[in-house]
Amino acid sequence: MKSIITALLFCLAASLAYAQSPCDKIKYLDKLAMAPSELPVQDFKLFDYNQIPDSVKARLQSEVIKETSAAFFKELKVKTVKYLDSTINAALFTPVVITDKDENPVDFVYAIFYEMQFKGNIPFVFKVEIKQNGELLRPAQFEGIVNQKKKIIPCAKALSIAATDKEAPITKPGDMYIYYNQTFRTIVWQIMEADNITGDSHHVTVIDVFTGDILERNEFLKGMTNFDNE
């Protein structure tokens, strides 16, 4: 009887540990806990994709297919839409100057977050920034996204790499993200150290999803953990 109870407790503990794994609640670019450097998407406001004019959607579709392919566009699913206009920008602590590919100033930008899947049914979200008329804000936004044939390192492997890092190991993983990193021009796993009582910063490890190389070890202040404006 005692052995049966012990076995049940072990199974319960194992299932709880699995349920609490960061790999069960991976977050994506639209909820990224570190601001992408190119535009302050954390300050964009949510927008209903259905409210975007059909003419703008058509222009966007044409632009995306031109950069990728019709097959690629067909597989995309809109996850989130945000926008930044001159009113929102002016209210920011540090307003940004937005220009298009021709260096012309732009007062309104949509950020459309598309969801797709890589091999192994791994969900992935990336961002496309467009002007109010549906034109791409700048070319080459699909660099590193299209035609990825390499096998992606699974979440559990990334956690193992971060935990065994001799320089700055992640001893207690918290939030886990997968996104395209503009700085390193590759898709990355970003693993954050879980919150603790002491200290005023979080440790972050950034890992290339294709090679397993640690690209960055970083610290940032607590409180900067949710850039979603819902």
Backbone as JSON, one array per atom type, in Angstrom:
{
  "sequence": "MKSIITALLFCLAASLAYAQSPCDKIKYLDKLAMAPSELPVQDFKLFDYNQIPDSVKARLQSEVIKETSAAFFKELKVKTVKYLDSTINAALFTPVVITDKDENPVDFVYAIFYEMQFKGNIPFVFKVEIKQNGELLRPAQFEGIVNQKKKIIPCAKALSIAATDKEAPITKPGDMYIYYNQTFRTIVWQIMEADNITGDSHHVTVIDVFTGDILERNEFLKGMTNFDNE",
  "N": [[0.83, -1.2, 0.0], [1.91, 1.24, 0.84], [3.88, 1.57, -1.08], [2.34, 2.01, -3.33], [1.1, 4.44, -2.75], [3.37, 6.05, -2.62], [4.21, 5.9, -5.28], [2.05, 7.14, -6.54], [2.26, 9.72, -5.49], [4.7, 10.44, -6.56], [4.1, 10.47, -9.3], [2.21, 12.52, -9.33], [3.77, 14.69, -8.49], [5.56, 14.79, -10.59], [3.84, 15.39, -12.72], [2.94, 17.9, -11.95], [5.32, 19.32, -12.01], [5.84, 19.2, -14.71], [3.68, 20.66, -15.7], [4.31, 23.15, -14.86], [6.39, 23.93, -16.37], [8.34, 26.26, -18.25], [8.2, 25.8, -20.96], [5.64, 25.11, -21.5], [4.23, 27.39, -21.69], [5.09, 29.26, -23.64], [6.01, 32.49, -24.77], [5.5, 35.14, -27.17], [6.58, 37.46, -29.78], [4.72, 39.6, -29.69], [4.25, 39.9, -27.05], [6.62, 40.43, -25.91], [9.2, 40.67, -23.46], [11.28, 42.4, -23.52], [12.05, 45.39, -25.0], [11.94, 45.56, -28.52], [14.52, 47.03, -30.47], [14.09, 48.62, -32.71], [11.5, 49.95, -33.09], [9.17, 51.35, -30.72], [7.25, 49.1, -29.9], [5.97, 48.36, -27.62], [4.54, 50.52, -26.84], [2.63, 50.88, -28.74], [-0.84, 50.89, -29.67], [-3.56, 48.59, -29.28], [-5.36, 47.22, -32.08], [-8.18, 46.44, -34.12], [-8.02, 43.99, -36.5], [-9.99, 43.57, -38.39], [-10.99, 46.07, -38.82], [-9.27, 47.35, -40.46], [-9.04, 48.89, -43.59], [-10.18, 47.28, -46.63], [-8.75, 47.84, -48.94], [-6.25, 48.48, -47.96], [-5.47, 46.06, -46.81], [-5.33, 44.53, -49.13], [-3.22, 45.78, -50.48], [-1.17, 45.26, -48.66], [-1.1, 42.42, -48.76], [-0.21, 42.05, -51.39], [2.32, 43.23, -51.18], [3.6, 41.57, -49.3], [3.58, 39.06, -50.59], [5.19, 39.71, -52.75], [7.63, 39.97, -51.48], [7.96, 37.46, -50.43], [6.24, 34.71, -50.96], [3.22, 33.47, -52.54], [2.35, 31.13, -51.39], [3.6, 31.19, -48.9], [2.36, 33.45, -47.73], [-0.26, 32.53, -47.57], [-0.23, 30.73, -45.49], [-0.04, 32.22, -43.23], [-1.3, 33.58, -40.17], [-3.15, 36.12, -38.68], [-2.28, 37.37, -35.6], [-2.12, 39.5, -33.73], [-2.79, 43.0, -33.86], [-1.36, 46.21, -33.82], [-1.07, 49.8, -33.46], [0.6, 52.9, -34.17], [0.23, 56.32, -33.92], [0.54, 59.88, -34.63], [-0.49, 61.23, -32.4], [-0.35, 59.36, -30.26], [2.39, 58.96, -30.31], [3.39, 61.51, -29.67], [2.74, 61.68, -27.02], [4.48, 60.01, -25.75], [7.22, 59.35, -23.51], [9.68, 59.48, -24.68], [9.41, 60.44, -27.7], [9.44, 59.05, -31.03], [11.13, 59.32, -34.19], [9.83, 58.4, -37.15], [10.62, 56.98, -40.21], [10.25, 56.11, -43.7], [11.37, 53.76, -46.25], [12.44, 55.52, -48.02], [13.32, 57.56, -46.51], [11.34, 59.35, -45.85], [9.2, 61.12, -43.59], [6.92, 59.41, -41.39], [3.69, 59.29, -40.07], [1.89, 57.46, -39.15], [1.7, 54.08, -38.27], [1.12, 50.66, -38.75], [1.56, 47.73, -36.81], [1.68, 44.54, -37.54], [1.24, 41.42, -36.23], [2.11, 38.33, -37.2], [1.29, 34.87, -37.11], [2.9, 31.78, -37.54], [4.04, 28.44, -38.36], [6.86, 26.46, -37.64], [8.85, 23.61, -38.68], [7.9, 20.6, -37.02], [5.7, 21.54, -35.82], [6.05, 23.92, -34.37], [5.01, 26.84, -33.0], [5.33, 30.23, -34.12], [5.87, 33.72, -34.01], [5.99, 36.7, -35.85], [6.75, 40.14, -36.7], [5.33, 42.61, -38.83], [5.78, 45.74, -40.13], [3.82, 48.33, -41.38], [2.84, 51.05, -43.53], [0.11, 53.44, -43.4], [-1.29, 53.08, -45.74], [-0.87, 50.48, -46.44], [1.56, 49.82, -47.52], [4.79, 48.37, -47.17], [6.75, 49.4, -44.42], [9.48, 49.33, -44.55], [11.8, 47.56, -46.64], [12.85, 44.05, -46.71], [11.88, 42.95, -44.33], [11.36, 40.34, -43.89], [13.6, 38.93, -43.66], [15.45, 36.19, -42.57], [13.2, 34.86, -41.78], [11.65, 33.66, -43.8], [11.61, 30.57, -45.62], [13.01, 28.93, -43.81], [14.8, 26.14, -43.25], [16.27, 24.72, -41.51], [16.56, 22.67, -38.57], [14.92, 23.49, -35.6], [16.17, 24.1, -32.38], [14.71, 22.47, -29.68], [12.56, 23.72, -27.03], [13.12, 22.6, -24.48], [15.78, 21.8, -24.77], [17.02, 24.27, -25.06], [16.6, 25.33, -22.53], [18.22, 23.62, -21.06], [20.75, 24.32, -22.06], [20.94, 26.97, -21.16], [20.89, 26.53, -18.41], [23.25, 25.18, -17.91], [25.2, 26.94, -18.52], [28.35, 28.24, -17.97], [29.18, 30.8, -17.39], [26.97, 32.5, -16.68], [24.6, 31.0, -15.44], [21.13, 30.06, -15.84], [19.36, 29.52, -13.15], [16.81, 29.21, -12.19], [14.38, 29.03, -14.29], [12.19, 31.39, -15.81], [9.95, 33.29, -17.57], [9.62, 32.42, -21.02], [10.62, 32.99, -24.34], [10.22, 33.1, -27.93], [11.5, 34.54, -30.78], [12.24, 36.74, -33.6], [15.37, 38.13, -33.64], [16.5, 41.28, -34.18], [19.04, 42.39, -33.86], [20.92, 40.26, -33.88], [20.13, 39.03, -36.15], [18.75, 36.58, -36.39], [16.58, 33.89, -35.38], [15.64, 33.51, -32.0], [15.79, 31.88, -28.78], [14.67, 33.25, -25.83], [15.39, 33.33, -22.5], [14.28, 33.99, -19.31], [15.39, 34.64, -16.02], [13.59, 33.45, -13.22], [11.46, 35.44, -11.13], [12.66, 36.84, -8.06], [12.98, 37.41, -4.5], [14.99, 39.13, -3.61], [17.19, 41.68, -4.96], [17.14, 43.83, -7.89], [16.87, 43.33, -10.54], [16.44, 41.31, -13.54], [17.94, 38.36, -14.82], [18.82, 37.53, -18.15], [19.04, 35.21, -20.77], [19.98, 34.76, -24.1], [19.54, 32.69, -26.85], [20.62, 31.22, -29.88], [18.3, 29.71, -32.0], [18.95, 27.82, -33.88], [21.66, 27.05, -33.79], [22.27, 26.78, -31.1], [24.0, 28.39, -29.78], [24.95, 30.69, -27.23], [24.0, 33.92, -27.44], [23.74, 36.27, -26.07], [23.97, 37.62, -22.82], [22.15, 39.15, -20.36], [21.01, 41.87, -18.26], [18.11, 43.31, -16.87], [15.93, 45.83, -15.52], [13.49, 45.04, -13.01], [9.93, 44.99, -13.45], [9.79, 45.71, -16.05], [8.39, 43.85, -17.68], [6.15, 43.28, -19.22], [4.95, 44.09, -22.18], [2.55, 44.26, -23.43], [-0.37, 45.9, -24.42], [-3.0, 45.42, -23.65]],
  "CA": [[0.0, 0.0, 0.0], [2.82, 2.38, 0.94], [4.57, 1.73, -2.37], [1.36, 2.56, -4.27], [0.96, 5.87, -2.41], [4.62, 6.7, -3.04], [4.18, 6.0, -6.74], [1.06, 8.16, -6.9], [2.83, 11.03, -5.15], [5.76, 10.71, -7.55], [3.44, 10.83, -10.57], [1.6, 13.83, -9.13], [4.86, 15.69, -8.48], [6.1, 14.88, -11.95], [2.87, 16.09, -13.57], [2.94, 19.3, -11.55], [6.56, 19.9, -12.51], [5.69, 19.38, -16.15], [2.7, 21.71, -15.95], [4.9, 24.43, -14.51], [7.53, 24.17, -17.24], [8.23, 27.42, -19.14], [7.92, 25.34, -22.32], [4.19, 24.97, -21.65], [3.62, 28.72, -21.81], [6.02, 30.09, -24.41], [5.47, 33.76, -25.21], [5.97, 35.52, -28.5], [7.03, 38.82, -29.99], [3.73, 40.6, -29.33], [4.27, 40.05, -25.6], [8.04, 40.36, -25.57], [9.54, 41.35, -22.22], [12.4, 43.33, -23.73], [11.6, 46.15, -26.16], [12.76, 45.54, -29.73], [15.2, 48.32, -30.54], [13.78, 49.44, -33.88], [10.35, 50.81, -32.81], [8.65, 51.05, -29.38], [5.97, 48.41, -30.05], [5.31, 48.27, -26.32], [3.69, 51.7, -26.7], [1.59, 50.86, -29.76], [-2.17, 50.56, -29.15], [-4.21, 47.48, -29.97], [-6.29, 47.59, -33.14], [-8.92, 45.3, -34.67], [-7.62, 43.74, -37.88], [-11.17, 43.68, -39.25], [-11.25, 47.48, -39.06], [-8.34, 47.85, -41.48], [-9.72, 48.91, -44.89], [-9.84, 46.18, -47.54], [-7.72, 48.3, -49.88], [-4.96, 48.4, -47.26], [-5.16, 44.64, -46.72], [-4.93, 44.07, -50.45], [-1.88, 46.3, -50.73], [-0.27, 44.5, -47.8], [-0.96, 41.08, -49.31], [0.64, 42.16, -52.56], [3.69, 43.53, -50.74], [4.16, 40.39, -48.63], [3.83, 38.04, -51.62], [6.34, 40.16, -53.53], [8.84, 39.73, -50.69], [8.04, 36.04, -50.05], [5.53, 33.93, -51.97], [1.79, 33.32, -52.25], [2.21, 29.98, -50.47], [4.01, 31.67, -47.57], [1.32, 34.34, -47.21], [-1.46, 31.75, -47.3], [-0.07, 30.0, -44.22], [0.03, 33.16, -42.12], [-2.51, 33.89, -39.4], [-2.99, 37.36, -37.92], [-2.42, 37.14, -34.17], [-2.36, 40.77, -33.04], [-2.49, 44.22, -34.62], [-1.21, 47.43, -33.02], [-0.75, 50.94, -34.31], [1.17, 54.09, -33.55], [-0.01, 57.52, -34.71], [1.24, 61.06, -34.13], [-1.0, 61.56, -31.07], [0.26, 58.42, -29.32], [3.84, 59.2, -30.31], [3.68, 62.77, -28.98], [2.53, 61.48, -25.59], [5.52, 59.16, -25.2], [8.3, 60.02, -22.78], [10.68, 59.75, -25.72], [8.82, 60.23, -29.03], [10.38, 58.55, -32.04], [10.98, 59.82, -35.55], [9.66, 57.25, -38.01], [10.79, 57.27, -41.64], [10.11, 54.93, -44.54], [12.6, 53.34, -46.94], [12.97, 56.68, -48.75], [13.62, 58.56, -45.48], [10.23, 60.27, -45.67], [8.57, 60.95, -42.28], [5.66, 58.66, -41.35], [2.96, 59.63, -38.86], [1.01, 56.35, -38.75], [2.28, 52.77, -38.57], [0.54, 49.43, -38.21], [2.44, 46.59, -36.54], [0.86, 43.33, -37.64], [1.95, 40.25, -35.73], [1.65, 37.12, -37.87], [1.68, 33.58, -36.52], [3.15, 30.7, -38.48], [4.6, 27.28, -37.69], [8.04, 25.83, -38.2], [8.8, 22.16, -38.65], [7.66, 20.1, -35.69], [4.54, 22.27, -35.31], [6.48, 24.92, -33.4], [4.43, 28.15, -33.34], [6.28, 31.34, -34.18], [5.22, 34.99, -34.32], [6.89, 37.77, -36.26], [6.1, 41.43, -36.85], [5.49, 43.34, -40.08], [5.38, 47.14, -39.95], [3.35, 48.88, -42.65], [2.29, 52.4, -43.52], [-1.35, 53.46, -43.32], [-1.85, 52.65, -47.02], [-0.58, 49.06, -46.64], [2.91, 49.64, -48.03], [5.77, 48.0, -46.15], [7.5, 50.54, -43.92], [10.82, 49.18, -45.11], [11.97, 46.22, -47.22], [13.67, 43.04, -46.0], [11.35, 42.62, -43.01], [11.19, 38.9, -43.79], [14.93, 38.32, -43.58], [15.59, 35.27, -41.46], [11.91, 34.24, -41.47], [11.19, 32.85, -44.93], [12.41, 29.44, -46.1], [13.86, 28.34, -42.78], [14.77, 24.69, -43.41], [17.04, 24.08, -40.45], [15.81, 22.18, -37.43], [14.98, 24.4, -34.47], [16.44, 23.49, -31.08], [13.49, 22.52, -28.87], [12.56, 24.53, -25.82], [13.78, 21.89, -23.37], [17.22, 21.85, -25.02], [17.45, 25.64, -24.77], [16.63, 25.45, -21.07], [19.41, 22.9, -20.61], [21.91, 25.13, -22.42], [20.98, 28.12, -20.25], [21.16, 26.06, -17.04], [24.64, 24.71, -17.79], [26.11, 28.03, -18.91], [29.32, 28.43, -16.89], [29.36, 32.22, -17.1], [25.8, 33.06, -15.99], [23.53, 30.01, -15.62], [19.75, 30.31, -15.4], [19.12, 28.48, -12.13], [15.37, 29.05, -12.03], [13.81, 29.67, -15.47], [10.87, 32.02, -15.72], [9.32, 33.45, -18.88], [10.35, 31.89, -22.18], [10.17, 33.62, -25.57], [10.87, 32.8, -29.2], [11.24, 35.68, -31.67], [13.33, 37.12, -34.48], [16.18, 39.17, -33.02], [17.04, 42.16, -35.21], [20.47, 42.63, -33.64], [21.72, 39.11, -34.29], [19.59, 38.57, -37.43], [18.37, 35.17, -36.32], [15.52, 33.6, -34.41], [16.26, 33.18, -30.72], [15.09, 31.59, -27.53], [15.05, 34.16, -24.74], [15.0, 32.74, -21.22], [14.42, 34.93, -18.2], [15.45, 34.09, -14.67], [12.34, 33.68, -12.5], [11.51, 36.52, -10.15], [13.08, 36.46, -6.71], [12.68, 38.44, -3.5], [16.08, 40.1, -3.53], [17.7, 42.19, -6.23], [16.23, 44.7, -8.62], [16.98, 43.06, -11.97], [16.29, 39.95, -14.04], [18.96, 37.89, -15.75], [18.25, 37.03, -19.39], [19.95, 34.53, -21.68], [19.46, 34.7, -25.46], [20.16, 31.55, -27.51], [20.27, 31.0, -31.28], [17.48, 28.49, -32.05], [19.48, 26.87, -34.86], [22.99, 26.55, -33.42], [22.4, 26.57, -29.66], [25.0, 29.31, -29.23], [24.47, 31.79, -26.39], [24.32, 35.16, -28.13], [23.72, 37.43, -25.18], [23.58, 37.51, -21.41], [21.76, 40.53, -20.08], [20.27, 42.19, -17.04], [17.26, 44.48, -17.0], [15.22, 46.14, -14.28], [12.18, 44.46, -12.79], [8.84, 45.88, -13.81], [9.78, 45.84, -17.52], [8.14, 42.47, -18.06], [4.96, 43.07, -20.01], [4.8, 45.18, -23.13], [1.28, 44.12, -24.09], [-1.2, 47.01, -23.99], [-4.42, 45.04, -23.63]],
  "C": [[0.88, 1.26, 0.0], [3.51, 2.65, -0.39], [3.64, 2.36, -3.4], [1.2, 4.06, -4.04], [2.19, 6.65, -2.86], [4.64, 6.92, -4.55], [3.22, 7.08, -7.2], [1.59, 9.56, -6.64], [3.91, 11.41, -6.16], [5.15, 11.16, -8.88], [2.82, 12.21, -10.49], [2.65, 14.93, -9.18], [5.42, 15.89, -9.87], [5.16, 15.65, -12.86], [2.82, 17.56, -13.24], [4.18, 20.01, -12.08], [6.46, 20.15, -14.0], [4.76, 20.55, -16.46], [3.29, 23.09, -15.71], [6.09, 24.77, -15.39], [7.31, 25.42, -18.09], [7.88, 27.03, -20.56], [6.43, 25.15, -22.56], [3.5, 26.3, -21.87], [4.59, 29.69, -22.49], [5.31, 31.36, -24.87], [6.14, 34.19, -26.51], [6.23, 37.01, -28.59], [6.02, 39.87, -29.53], [3.62, 40.78, -27.82], [5.71, 40.02, -25.08], [8.38, 41.21, -24.36], [10.81, 42.18, -22.32], [12.08, 44.07, -25.03], [12.51, 45.94, -27.35], [13.3, 46.94, -29.98], [14.7, 49.22, -31.67], [12.61, 50.39, -33.69], [9.74, 50.4, -31.47], [7.29, 50.35, -29.43], [5.24, 48.24, -28.72], [4.35, 49.43, -26.1], [2.64, 51.8, -27.79], [0.26, 50.48, -29.09], [-2.78, 49.43, -29.98], [-5.23, 47.97, -30.99], [-6.94, 46.32, -33.67], [-8.56, 45.14, -36.15], [-8.79, 43.92, -38.84], [-11.51, 45.13, -39.59], [-10.28, 48.1, -40.07], [-9.05, 47.81, -42.83], [-9.24, 47.8, -45.82], [-8.74, 46.59, -48.53], [-6.32, 48.22, -49.27], [-4.53, 46.94, -47.14], [-4.68, 44.09, -48.06], [-3.52, 44.53, -50.8], [-0.85, 45.52, -49.92], [-0.03, 43.1, -48.35], [-0.03, 41.08, -50.51], [2.1, 42.38, -52.18], [4.36, 42.3, -50.12], [4.5, 39.31, -49.65], [5.03, 38.41, -52.47], [7.65, 39.86, -52.82], [9.05, 38.24, -50.42], [7.47, 35.18, -51.17], [4.06, 33.85, -51.58], [1.55, 32.19, -51.25], [2.56, 30.4, -49.04], [2.9, 32.52, -46.96], [0.08, 33.56, -46.81], [-1.41, 31.06, -45.95], [-0.09, 30.92, -43.0], [-1.34, 33.38, -41.46], [-2.25, 35.15, -38.59], [-3.26, 37.08, -36.45], [-2.82, 38.4, -33.43], [-2.06, 41.92, -34.01], [-2.39, 45.38, -33.64], [-0.91, 48.58, -33.96], [-0.13, 52.05, -33.48], [0.86, 55.27, -34.48], [0.68, 58.7, -34.05], [0.79, 61.44, -32.73], [-0.38, 60.68, -30.0], [1.74, 58.72, -29.18], [4.19, 60.45, -29.51], [3.56, 62.62, -27.47], [3.6, 60.61, -24.94], [6.58, 59.98, -24.48], [9.42, 60.39, -23.74], [10.06, 59.46, -27.08], [9.87, 59.81, -30.04], [10.09, 59.21, -33.39], [10.96, 58.6, -36.47], [9.79, 57.68, -39.47], [10.63, 55.98, -42.43], [11.42, 54.64, -45.27], [13.25, 54.48, -47.72], [13.3, 57.85, -47.81], [12.55, 59.64, -45.38], [9.58, 60.05, -44.31], [7.22, 60.26, -42.38], [4.98, 58.93, -40.02], [2.1, 58.48, -38.33], [1.63, 55.04, -39.2], [1.43, 51.68, -37.95], [1.67, 48.45, -37.92], [1.55, 45.36, -36.52], [1.7, 42.13, -37.24], [1.33, 39.0, -36.36], [2.14, 35.89, -37.13], [1.85, 32.56, -37.63], [3.71, 29.52, -37.69], [5.83, 26.79, -38.42], [7.88, 24.32, -38.13], [8.67, 21.68, -37.21], [6.5, 20.79, -35.03], [4.91, 23.24, -34.19], [5.92, 26.28, -33.8], [5.5, 29.24, -33.29], [5.52, 32.59, -34.61], [6.26, 36.0, -34.75], [6.07, 39.01, -36.61], [6.39, 42.03, -38.21], [4.95, 44.75, -39.86], [5.02, 47.73, -41.3], [2.85, 50.31, -42.45], [0.76, 52.32, -43.57], [-2.01, 52.98, -44.62], [-1.56, 51.19, -47.34], [0.8, 48.79, -47.19], [3.86, 49.27, -46.89], [6.56, 49.23, -45.72], [8.92, 50.52, -44.46], [10.94, 47.76, -45.66], [12.76, 45.3, -46.3], [13.18, 42.75, -44.59], [11.21, 41.11, -42.81], [12.52, 38.16, -43.76], [15.02, 37.41, -42.35], [14.31, 34.54, -41.1], [11.51, 33.24, -42.55], [12.17, 31.71, -45.23], [13.4, 28.91, -45.07], [13.73, 26.82, -42.85], [15.48, 23.97, -42.27], [16.12, 23.65, -39.3], [16.0, 23.12, -36.24], [15.25, 23.61, -33.18], [15.19, 23.58, -30.21], [13.68, 23.32, -27.59], [13.34, 23.88, -24.69], [15.3, 21.92, -23.52], [17.77, 23.24, -24.7], [17.55, 25.87, -23.26], [17.88, 24.78, -20.5], [20.68, 23.69, -20.89], [22.06, 26.3, -21.46], [21.36, 27.7, -18.83], [22.61, 25.65, -16.85], [25.66, 25.75, -18.25], [27.04, 28.34, -17.74], [29.45, 29.89, -16.47], [28.2, 32.8, -16.29], [24.62, 32.11, -16.17], [22.17, 30.52, -15.16], [19.41, 29.19, -14.42], [17.64, 28.2, -11.92], [14.68, 29.76, -13.2], [12.42, 30.23, -15.23], [10.24, 32.08, -17.09], [10.23, 33.02, -20.0], [9.76, 32.49, -23.44], [10.88, 33.04, -26.77], [10.5, 33.93, -30.16], [12.44, 35.92, -32.58], [14.07, 38.3, -33.87], [16.86, 39.99, -34.1], [18.56, 42.34, -35.08], [21.33, 41.5, -34.19], [21.24, 38.49, -35.61], [19.34, 37.07, -37.45], [17.23, 35.03, -35.33], [16.17, 33.1, -33.13], [15.25, 32.66, -29.71], [15.57, 32.61, -26.52], [14.5, 33.6, -23.44], [15.28, 33.72, -20.11], [14.5, 34.18, -16.88], [14.14, 34.42, -13.96], [12.54, 34.77, -11.45], [11.96, 35.99, -8.8], [12.86, 37.66, -5.78], [13.74, 39.52, -3.5], [16.51, 40.54, -4.92], [16.66, 42.99, -6.98], [16.3, 44.46, -10.13], [16.77, 41.58, -12.27], [17.48, 39.61, -14.92], [18.27, 37.28, -16.97], [19.34, 36.36, -20.22], [19.27, 34.39, -23.04], [20.25, 33.66, -26.25], [19.68, 31.43, -28.95], [19.5, 29.68, -31.4], [18.03, 27.44, -33.0], [20.8, 26.24, -34.42], [23.13, 26.21, -31.94], [23.42, 27.48, -29.01], [24.32, 30.37, -28.36], [24.94, 33.09, -27.02], [24.45, 36.34, -27.18], [23.32, 37.01, -23.77], [23.32, 38.93, -20.94], [21.08, 40.65, -18.73], [19.36, 43.36, -17.35], [16.37, 44.6, -15.78], [13.88, 45.43, -14.21], [11.11, 45.5, -13.11], [8.73, 46.06, -15.32], [9.48, 44.46, -18.11], [6.9, 42.25, -18.89], [4.72, 44.27, -20.91], [3.49, 45.06, -23.91], [0.32, 45.16, -23.54], [-2.68, 46.67, -23.89], [-5.13, 45.62, -22.41]]
}
